[in-house]
Amino acid sequence: MNESLLRDLVPAVIGVLVRRGADFASAEDAVQEALVRALETWPKDPPRDEKAWLVTVAWHRFLDAARAETSRRGREVTVRDEPPAGPVPATDDTLRLYFLCAHPSLPPASAVALTLRAVGGLTTRQIATAYLVPEATMAQRISRAKRRIAGQRLDQPGDLGTVLRVLYLVFNEGYGGDVDLAAEAIRLTRHVAASTDEPEVAGLLALMLLHHARRASRTGPGGRLVPLAEQDRSRWDTALIAEGVAILQAALARDRLGEYQAQAAIAALHADAPSTAETDWVQIAEWYDELLGLTDSPLVRLNRAVAVGEADGPRAGLAALADVDRDLPRYPAVAAYLHERAGDRERAADLYAAAARAAVSVPERDHLTRQAARVRQLLQP
Amino acid sequence: MKYLLLKHYRGGPTPVVDYPPMDQWTPADVDAHIQYMRDFATRLEETGEYVDGRALAPGGAFVRYDGPGRAPVTDGPFAETKDLIAGWMIIDVESWDRAVELAGELSAAPGVGGEPIHEWLEVRPLLTDHLTTTE
């Protein structure tokens, strides 16, 4: 069974139910139940028309739930049994679902969960496993999110910016359980890109493709982190890089720069270089300046210091670091790197050890501990 | 029966081997130690005894209620607290003896020069949250 095909159908089926008069929250629940049923029964008993099967099963689930609800309240069922589908095209429906699921009133973790279920077509269990929380917790998170947006109409224009942020959050989560969230984020971003005409969507898609192309080389034996400078560039996925660069160039040609396009431009310059030494750091530093103008983010400021250090030498990098918020978890790691390059090994070793204590992931912590150990070795007489 | 294996950065009985912090080992020793921990978890998955485990960052703080309408009081982080938990692993094993055997193996993780670190691990039985009828 092709699970990704099944997942593709989910938002369209929710759209059908909503057009038939179901409210979004109930429609989404009904489709989730149909999806779980499909995953159980399709491998042995595949339907002839997958979408029709899902619509029928979901619609019956919806009617059953609505009847149970109305009889609980002692009222008549008012929804019609088989109203015709409306004339709204399916693509538009899906885009509106993205807006709703990433509604600005939702906390990011809730928007991510709801997006993965309602437009991503993942089961609650898969999402729960990917984010290491109990299934009941994830189910509640999604229910609460739907209650919070209950008053929102599906036909209102939404905020594309929050949709992109949610997709980028999913992408950065990487692998979790049996679901490849990065691949899932790319699939969803492709959908949004196909139904909008906004250079930033293309920018985000390009950024994801360019990062994804390097994924295999980013992890070594035993899950250890391999930094950019040591990555085996022959393992980079050249087809993905070519696709990402082409998408980015088309987006940049529209002359409406945004943060995702700028980040993708930096990723493209890395992807284009045969080694760190042959990387066009001057241009990368210029892109960081652009990015800083667009976002004024502390993290961008930190990464810019690295680029300046490569372009103009470690002293310039350390000078750039003076403007950076020292409370950022990665600050000591960048400071360690720049001090080592500037020749101050003692300070670098202490900073690497501090960076390991501030690390937010196990691979990063282990990598920084190794760096501290390596520099201390160099200090031995 | 489930047991919690607690690894401490600091705390517990006096260390048997006085080893320096990991950033003062050689990179090869660091690698060997990390690999040993990973292999241990993988082996327990294979024997069906591994349940869960996570590493903890050294930061954080103590927090307590400070009365109605008041923000909670925080204390810490402490640079030199006596006891600091580094991580935990939950195992599901036949007996206390097996839990002790496994904790002993984990404590044999290599340190400087590949010598076992002999670190103290705390082993604590988990209470079940359901009644078991025995009559």
Interface residues (C-beta under 8 A of the other chain):
Chain A: G222 G223 R224 A349 Y352 A353 A356 R357 A358 A359 V360 V362 R365 D366 T369 R370 A372 A373 R374 R376 Q377
Chain B: P21 M22 D23 Q24 W25 T26 P27 D29 V30 D31 I34 Q35 R38 A55 A57 P58 G59
